[in-house]
């Protein structure tokens, strides 16, 4: 099974680029930028990754970003992930980035996106890995800050395929950002949104995202199984879910594999992704391995992923043909 997964053409749709900041690179960037870290070694840093909830993860996650200061830092961050993607035969990825996590500490938007964009261009030409950027807003900041960030992104609109919403969901429902999402839609951005697993009002948040906001995708979203009518609605609309089993196991009581299995059996376009692999110790191949699904189901998960990408139809079809033709 590991051999089958290793060679399977893959698509990743739920990947936070800041969450790919491996300890080794974190130490390297800290030295480069003259930053003192509170850890003496890579091993000590990894030992601190002891999460039992979304807030406990986010605390260390945001602290770790402090080493990202310059355009080359963001380039190296993205290239680090894209090289790993190449090793795991990820053919295409749609990558989240959190500009507010950087602009709020004085790093210009332009510095962030130019470093990431340059890495995506180089990865396509040198590694044959294609990727696009999704700009996420931090839901625990004000909606006005999200709107300001949206407006700041407009000169770079050709480099950004869509928008998302992440960070601490408690007390920050989709409705808070309805006006931001409506403006983003008018600007031509595609729409996705985190509906994290086992949060307060999870099902209501999914309902708001699907019915009120009108998202094209839902990130996480396994709690939709608690409302069969919502399941029917996303089936009718062809909305996909971007699930992340290993990270589920860190921030909730299980990896939710049973729920993923049920969603797949129901015909939902469920997909498997790595979320923040440097912190949760598993890239997309490892997330597929923990499922222990038969080969044909793993192949279907990749069909689902390529089908719900934000790519032109003919490009999707070319990747789908790779999946169908694959034999280990």
N, C-alpha and C positions, 0 to 999 in steps of 0.2 A: 504493500500500500504506500509506503514512503517513496518508493521508486515511481509509482504511478503519479503521486502528488507532485514530486519534484519536477517531472517533465510536463505536467499538464499546463497548457497555456492559461494564464491567470489574468484577472482584472481586479483591481482594488479600488473601492469607491468610498471607503471610510478610513482615512489615514490622516492624522494630524502631523504636519511636517515637524512641528516643535516636539512632538512626541516620539520622534525618531532620533533625538539627541542622545546618543550613546555616551556612557561615562567617559570613555577614552577621548572622544571629541570634546566633551565638556571640559576636561582637564586641559586639552590642547588650546581651546579657545580662551580659557581663563588665563593661561600663561601668555598668550598672544596679546590679550587686552589688559594685563596687569591686575587681574581680579583674584582675590584670595577666596578659596572655597573652604567650607567647613568640614571637609573630608580629607583624610591623609592618603587614600588610595581608591582605586576603582572598586575594589572589593568592599571597602567601607561605605562607599556611595551606594552600591547596589544593595547592601544590607539595610540601608535606610528606606528602601522602597517597600515599605510594609503598610499596605493600604487595606482598609476594611470598609471604605465608603467613598462616594464621589468627592465630598469635601476634603477628606484626608489625602486623596490622590492629587487634587487640584493644588493644594498648598505646596507640595514638593514640585509639582509640574511647573508652576509659575516661578518659583524660586530658581529653578534650573535655567530658565530662559535668560537670566541676567548676564550670561556670558556672550549672548548674541548682540553685537554692537555695530558691526560694519557690513557692507555689502559682501565682501569675501566670506564673512562668517555665515551668512545666509546661503551663499553659493555652496560652501563646504557642507553645510547641513543637508541641503537638498541632494547634492551629489552623493553623499553618504547613503541616503535612503535609496536613490535610484540605482546605485551599484548593487545594493542588496536585492533590489527588485529584479535586476538582471540575473543575479545568481539564482533566484527563485522562479525564473521564467514568468515574471509579471510583464505582460505585453503592454498593458495600458493602466494608468492610474489617474484618478481625479483626487487631487491633494488639497486638504484644508490648510489654510494659514490664518493666523489670528493677529491682524495688524494692530488692534487695540492693546494687545499684550506688550507691544513694543512701543507704539506711539505714546502710550501712557507713562512710559519711563524715559521718554526723550529721544527714541530712535525714529527718524523720519520714515513715513510711509514709503517714500521713493527708495530709500536704502533697502528696505525689506523686499519689496517686490522686484527690484532690479536684480538682486542677488538670486532670488528664486527663479525668476524668468530665465536668466542666463544659464542656470543649471539645467532647466528643462530643455532648452535649445541644444545644449551640449549632449545631454543624454539621448536625445532623439538621433543625433547625427553619429555619435560615437558608440552608443550602447544598443541602439535600435529599441529603446524603451520610450514610449510616448506618454505624455502626461499633460494635464490641464490643472489650473488653479481654481479653487473655490474659496472665496473670502468669507470668513466667519465673523460674526459679531459675538461679543461676550454678553450673555444675557443678564449677568449680575451688575452690568453697568447700565446707565440710563439709556432709554430709547433715543434721546436726543444725541447722545454720543454716537450711537449706531448710525443715525441719519447723517451726522457730520462725516463719519468714516465712509459711508456710501458715497457722499458727494465728493470726498477726497479721492475716491477710486475712479471717478469717471474719466479722467485723462488716460487711464490705463485699462479702459474697458475691454479693449481687444485682447488683453492678456488674462482676463478673468472670465470664466465660463458661467459662474453662478455664485449665489450667496448661501450661507448656512448660519446656524445659531447654535452655540455651544456654551460650556461652562456651567455654573451651578444653577440647576433648574428650580430649586425650592423657592417659591414665591415669585418666579419669573416665567409666567405662562407665555405661550405664543402670542396671545392677544396683545401683550405689551408692545410687540414689534409689528403690529398689523400695518401701520402707516409706512414703516421702513420697507416692508416687503412689497407693499403696493407700489412704492416708488421704484424699487429694484425691478419689479416686473415691467414697469413702464420703460425702464432703461434697457430692457432686453436681457436681463440676467435670468437664468433658470434658478429654481428655488428648492432648497432642501432645509431640513431642520432636525436637530437632535430632539428626540423624545426618549430620554434615558430610561434605563430599566429600573423598575420598582421604585420610582420616585413618587412623591405626593401628587395625587391627581393625574397619574400617568395616562389613564385612558381619556380623560377630558382634554389633556394636552394634545394627544394624538388626534382627537376629534377636531380641536381648533386648527391644528396644522393642516389636516386633510380638507375639512369642510369650510372653515372660515378664511384661512390664509390661502389655501389652494396650492400646496406644495407639489412639486414633481416627484419628490422622494421623501422618505422618512428615515432618519438615521437612528439605529437601534430599533425601538418600536415593538419589541416582542410582547409587551403588555396588551397589544391590540387583540390578542386571543381572548381577553376578558370581555370583549364586546363583539359577538358574531356579526352584528349589523355593520360594524366598521370593517371587519374582515371582508364581508361581501362588497362593501363600497370600494376598498382598495383593489379587490379583484376586478371589479367592473372598470375601474379607471386605469388599471395596469400599473399602479404605483408600487415601486419596489422598496424593500427594507434592507438596510445595510447593517447587518448584525456582526457582533464581535465577541465570540465565545470566551476567549481567554480573559479579556478585560472584564467581562461580566462576572467571572469567577473571583476577580479581585475586589470589585466594588459592590457586589451583591452576594447572596448566599449560594449561588450556583452559576455554571456557565450557560444555563438555559438551553442546553442541547435538545431536551425534550420538546421545548417550544419551537425551536428552529426546525426540528423534525416534523412537527405538526404543520407548521406553516408551509414547508416544502410539499407535504402530502396534499395540502389543500390547494396547491397550485399558485400560492403567493410567490411573487418574484423576490424571494429572500436570497441574500448574498452573504458571503463570509469575508471578513476583513480583519485588519490587525489593530486599528484604533491608535494606540500609543505604544508601539512595540518595544521601544527602548526601556519603558517603565514596566511593561507587563510581560516581558521576556518571551515574546513570540511574534514572529512576522506572519505573513499570510499562510505560508505552507504549514507552519506549526498550528495555526488556527484550524486549518482543514484537517490536520492529523487528529486533533483531539475529538473530532466529531465521531470518528469510527463509522463513517457511512460507507456503503458500497460504492464501487467505482462509478457506476452510472449516475448515482445521486451527486457525487462530486463533480462530474461533468455537467450535470444540470445546473448546479450552483454557478458554474462559470458561464453557462449559457445565459442564465438570469442576469448575471453581472454585466456581460457585454450588451445584453438587450436593453438594459436601463441606463447605459452610459449616455452622456450628452455629446454624442458623436453623430455625424451624418450617417444615413442608412447604409450607404455602400461601404463605409469603413467598418461599421458594426458587422455587416455580413462577412467581410473578409476575416475578422477575428473569430466569428462564429464558425466559419469554415475550418479554421485552425483547430478549434476545440473538437469539432466533429471528426476531423481527420486524424486526431492524435491517437497513436498507439505506443505504449511504453516499450 
